[in-house]
Amino acid sequence: MEKNLAHIALFAALIAVLGLVPKIDLISGVPITAQSMGIMLCGTVLGAKRGALAVLLFLALVAVGLPLLSGGRGGLGVFASPSVGFLIGFPVAAFVAGLIVERWTATVGIAAFAGAFIGGIIVLYAFGIPGMAVMLDKSMVEAAALATPFLPGDLIKAGLAALITQGIAQMRPGALLSRPQA
Amino acid sequence: MLTLTSPVETWAHPLPAGAKLLALCGFTVVLFALKTPALLALAAGGVAAIIAVCGRDFAQTSLRLLGPLWFFSTVVGLWHVWLGDIPGGAVVILRMVTAVAAANFVTMTTRLSDMIAVIERLCRPLARVGLQPKTLALAVALVIRFIPVMLQRMAQIRESWRARSHRRPGWRVMLPATLAALDDADRVADALRARGGSG
């Protein structure tokens, strides 16, 4: 019980920190923060349930007015902005990412990449794009075009999330809660 | 940085948080029902007036919080100019800016403790499935406490990287940072258990 609570709370803090830390320069000129990688890591490291709960806790703190989203955004306003679909998709993305790492018996690195990709990109965009379409009164295709510039960065983040998850599996196998040791 | 609540005391600060949130929900629903630029401009003007009444500093902060919308406003604006559908673009942009400004107004005029109290009240039914309100409060406190701790450690990891290499740290600091978060979680769990558990 205490272990679950501590992991959920500390990973919620990790998501926040990844949004506050200066952008990681992956592609020159495109400022991307690591926040969505934090969402992926919640799932691939903590597993489906704990990962989703960590993300929900993080979103609750954003909603009550802490400026923890990347770029120092926060408060209720972000839930009325065009990005609302992505916010709703965050916990689902972490859940799916965690589920894949838990259920698929492939090597940790491969399962984590699949989880981060399917959860953190496909599922997340499946929420985010309709959200933008509704909020901006645009068609799905137009909204999808608006999201495309972020795709390369998110692909890199999925790769990094997989590398980090694999690194944890190698250095501290017991700490990878998504893959409980038999 | 710690909270978005405005230090400028306004007329809306003493109002109960629940009432403000309900009013915000109602306002947003109405906003999405309005379809003409004129009516939306009226709503936008109303919100602007409410913000302006609260003074210059307050208004400036409100404006700064709308900053992230520039990207969407510009893209949608240009798109509609290209389509030749100016009123349609005006509807989308006015609605978006007004909805976000109104929501930010509630955030700026409500204290963090009042907001957390609302969340706790909303989560009370969850006690039946095992989520005790005090567990939630503990989790919230842990997150707020550990954000500065983790930021500091991230800076330390970067510094020690720089001491060892002339290359930039980049993403490589992420693995030690995540490992440190996992170790912290174990220690926090032990500490909670040693103090009588979390619930």
Chai-1 contact restraints between the chains, C-beta under 6 A:
chainA,res_idxA,chainB,res_idxB,connection_type,confidence,min_distance_angstrom,max_distance_angstrom,comment,restraint_id
A,E2,B,A189,contact,1.0,0.0,6.0,A-B,restraint_1
A,E2,B,L192,contact,1.0,0.0,6.0,A-B,restraint_2
A,E2,B,R193,contact,1.0,0.0,6.0,A-B,restraint_3
A,E2,B,S198,contact,1.0,0.0,6.0,A-B,restraint_4
A,K3,B,A189,contact,1.0,0.0,6.0,A-B,restraint_5
A,L5,B,A139,contact,1.0,0.0,6.0,A-B,restraint_6
A,L5,B,S198,contact,1.0,0.0,6.0,A-B,restraint_7
A,A6,B,A185,contact,1.0,0.0,6.0,A-B,restraint_8
A,A6,B,V188,contact,1.0,0.0,6.0,A-B,restraint_9
A,A6,B,A189,contact,1.0,0.0,6.0,A-B,restraint_10
A,H7,B,A185,contact,1.0,0.0,6.0,A-B,restraint_11
A,A9,B,A139,contact,1.0,0.0,6.0,A-B,restraint_12
A,A9,B,L142,contact,1.0,0.0,6.0,A-B,restraint_13
A,A9,B,V143,contact,1.0,0.0,6.0,A-B,restraint_14
A,L10,B,F146,contact,1.0,0.0,6.0,A-B,restraint_15
A,L10,B,A181,contact,1.0,0.0,6.0,A-B,restraint_16
A,L10,B,D184,contact,1.0,0.0,6.0,A-B,restraint_17
A,L10,B,A185,contact,1.0,0.0,6.0,A-B,restraint_18
A,A12,B,V143,contact,1.0,0.0,6.0,A-B,restraint_19
A,A13,B,V143,contact,1.0,0.0,6.0,A-B,restraint_20
A,A13,B,F146,contact,1.0,0.0,6.0,A-B,restraint_21
A,A13,B,I147,contact,1.0,0.0,6.0,A-B,restraint_22
A,A13,B,M150,contact,1.0,0.0,6.0,A-B,restraint_23
A,L14,B,A181,contact,1.0,0.0,6.0,A-B,restraint_24
A,A16,B,I147,contact,1.0,0.0,6.0,A-B,restraint_25
A,V17,B,M150,contact,1.0,0.0,6.0,A-B,restraint_26
A,V17,B,L151,contact,1.0,0.0,6.0,A-B,restraint_27
A,V21,B,M154,contact,1.0,0.0,6.0,A-B,restraint_28
A,I24,B,G170,contact,1.0,0.0,6.0,A-B,restraint_29
A,I24,B,W171,contact,1.0,0.0,6.0,A-B,restraint_30
A,L57,B,A139,contact,1.0,0.0,6.0,A-B,restraint_31
A,A60,B,I119,contact,1.0,0.0,6.0,A-B,restraint_32
A,L61,B,V143,contact,1.0,0.0,6.0,A-B,restraint_33
A,V64,B,M115,contact,1.0,0.0,6.0,A-B,restraint_34
A,V64,B,I116,contact,1.0,0.0,6.0,A-B,restraint_35
A,G65,B,T3,contact,1.0,0.0,6.0,A-B,restraint_36
A,G65,B,L4,contact,1.0,0.0,6.0,A-B,restraint_37
A,G65,B,T5,contact,1.0,0.0,6.0,A-B,restraint_38
A,G65,B,T107,contact,1.0,0.0,6.0,A-B,restraint_39
A,G65,B,L112,contact,1.0,0.0,6.0,A-B,restraint_40
A,G65,B,M115,contact,1.0,0.0,6.0,A-B,restraint_41
A,P67,B,L4,contact,1.0,0.0,6.0,A-B,restraint_42
A,R73,B,P68,contact,1.0,0.0,6.0,A-B,restraint_43
A,G74,B,L4,contact,1.0,0.0,6.0,A-B,restraint_44
A,G75,B,L4,contact,1.0,0.0,6.0,A-B,restraint_45
A,G75,B,N104,contact,1.0,0.0,6.0,A-B,restraint_46
A,G75,B,T107,contact,1.0,0.0,6.0,A-B,restraint_47
A,L76,B,A103,contact,1.0,0.0,6.0,A-B,restraint_48
A,L76,B,V106,contact,1.0,0.0,6.0,A-B,restraint_49
A,L76,B,T107,contact,1.0,0.0,6.0,A-B,restraint_50
A,G77,B,V100,contact,1.0,0.0,6.0,A-B,restraint_51
A,G77,B,A103,contact,1.0,0.0,6.0,A-B,restraint_52
A,G77,B,N104,contact,1.0,0.0,6.0,A-B,restraint_53
A,A80,B,A99,contact,1.0,0.0,6.0,A-B,restraint_54
A,A80,B,V100,contact,1.0,0.0,6.0,A-B,restraint_55
A,A80,B,A103,contact,1.0,0.0,6.0,A-B,restraint_56
A,S81,B,V100,contact,1.0,0.0,6.0,A-B,restraint_57
A,P82,B,F72,contact,1.0,0.0,6.0,A-B,restraint_58
A,L136,B,V76,contact,1.0,0.0,6.0,A-B,restraint_59
A,L136,B,V92,contact,1.0,0.0,6.0,A-B,restraint_60
A,D137,B,V92,contact,1.0,0.0,6.0,A-B,restraint_61
A,L160,B,W171,contact,1.0,0.0,6.0,A-B,restraint_62
A,I164,B,M174,contact,1.0,0.0,6.0,A-B,restraint_63
A,I164,B,L175,contact,1.0,0.0,6.0,A-B,restraint_64
A,I164,B,T178,contact,1.0,0.0,6.0,A-B,restraint_65
A,G167,B,L175,contact,1.0,0.0,6.0,A-B,restraint_66
A,A175,B,L182,contact,1.0,0.0,6.0,A-B,restraint_67
